[in-house]
């Protein structure tokens, strides 16, 4: 660190009080356990639908394999991950295979970040950097996706290999770094692009000859596009209006809201300030990470949103910001540690940056980030003439306000979901699983990590003295929390993940092959029926890569919406099924062979419908929120099977 009067750049190499090996082990165990506790496993959900579904399709080509999204799959061919997943699903079944891969994904990601943190600092600095990262789940997209997802998907593995590569690059080990980046690309090329970009920016900064390599790569891509080589040829193509209109609006950067931009501004500003205080290759690494993230956003806006360039839209170049988002919490720890031995005027910028991390309005996040940068620059240049006493009071006031805001929102979240859990327990008669339920629902509120982070900072600054007994208690407590909260699935989700076909429907379904429309369902048709979906929300996710899929999705979705068999958004009236609607729907040539329609608890089948069978399933509890913020549950426990297709009606 610099002296109290210094303002020059510094690294994090001078770490005092290196703990003994046993102490380090206890801290690492505690942090690792807390890492898992705050990222519980929620089952085969979100993008895991696609990967596990792909494995089921490969293993059952005449059943799930007939789903239209798998017949024209344009996504899984670019990753080795589906091959490994298919083998595991064959050996272990989808349930155990998915949970095993989710556990491995988190384990590899945590190990990679510990390795990167060791390359960025040591001792107290390294531990606080890891601690902040464990507590915060940085957001890198408007879809509420996070790095290090506890899912059976390729992304966290690719991210982990990128982090390992960045650690090698910082230490000057170029060949292992390149090998790891290639490995990352084998799992998920889009996520690997961020690491490739950062590597070439840093190496070109240090040695201009790397610019020749980058130029040759760009020329090769241009030539491949001109020669119309598959994938590269999309660089010269545009996405047409019909295709664009079928996509989720949030695919396009211009549709993001102020909350998303506030979070992005906070993360990128934190990275920028931390880079200012570092030196050497570590500074270059953070600057390159910032530059690549901004370049990805700019490309997504100008070349994707505005120019409709097909390749840029499909690459989703805004995802290059994931690396900056993953590093931002640790960068905040860098700022805090840098300020502790400097004049109090240097405390103002980290305090304002901390406030930007609290759950405040997106516009206020941007304002706090801007003020932090301006205050930081002014303090560096000696342009702030505040006494240490006044500076301390201002910094503590901002931090106190941040802690109050975070604690209040955290308390509200706990109270809300505890109430929802009590309601669920009353409905199901099953009071178990409260820790997992609460953590799985509260953990995504990633802005509320400040109360715990503040405690960690106090220990790091020696304000609170720690000892081996306390560290052992931390490790044991975190382990207990992780073991009790890891499996956060509902009974319904656990049953669905087993992929055991429903015997009440099996014989009837064998009368007629074809697709199934499972109302308000996702992977139920695949797992419980072994049948292709006619329409499910999860089928919208990969249509960015296939116009054919996009047109199928658009036509079917609009038809279901027009007949009131599907909601466009939660505020719309709930879908209802009547005999006239069923007859109209099933008369279409593209109608599914069967419809499965849920019945809420106590609800009888409509008298004008004649279901072929009704199956009582594990309790289906769907958590929803009223406009006043209170939690409600929609409970369905039975499902009607109705024949459809060719005007069969009920």
Secondary structure, DSSP 8 states (H G I E B T S, - for coil): ---TT--S---S----S---HHHHHHHHHHHHHHHHHTS-B--S-TTHHHHHHHHHHHH-TTTGGGSHHHHT--SGGG-SHHHHHHHHHHHHHHHHHHHHHHHHHHHHHHHHHHHHHHHH--HHHHHHHHHHHHH---B-STT--BSS-SSSSSHHHHHHHHHHHHHHHHTT-HHHHHHHHHHHHHH-HHHHHHHHHHHHHHHHHH-THHHHHHHHHHHHHHHHHHTT-TTGGGGG-B--HHHHHHS-GGGSGGG--HHHHHHHHHHHHHHHHHHHH--HHHHHHHHHHHHHHHHHHHHIIIIIIIT-BHHHHHHTGGGGGHHHHHHHHHHHHHHHHHHTTS-GGGHHHHHHHHHHTSS--HHHHHHHHHHHHHHHHHHHTT-----HHHHHHHHHHHHHHHHHHHHHHHHHHHHHHHHHHHHHHHHHS----HHHHHHHHHTT-GGG-HHHHHHHHHHHTTSS---HHHHHHHHHHHHHHHHHHSB---HHHHHHHTT---HHHHHHHTTS-S-EEETT-SSHIIIII---BSS-GGGGGGGGG-HHHHHHHHHHHHHHHHTTSS-SSTTS------HHHHHHHHTSTT--SEEEEEEETT----TT---SEEEEEEEEEEEEE-TTS-EEEEEEEEEEEEE-STT---
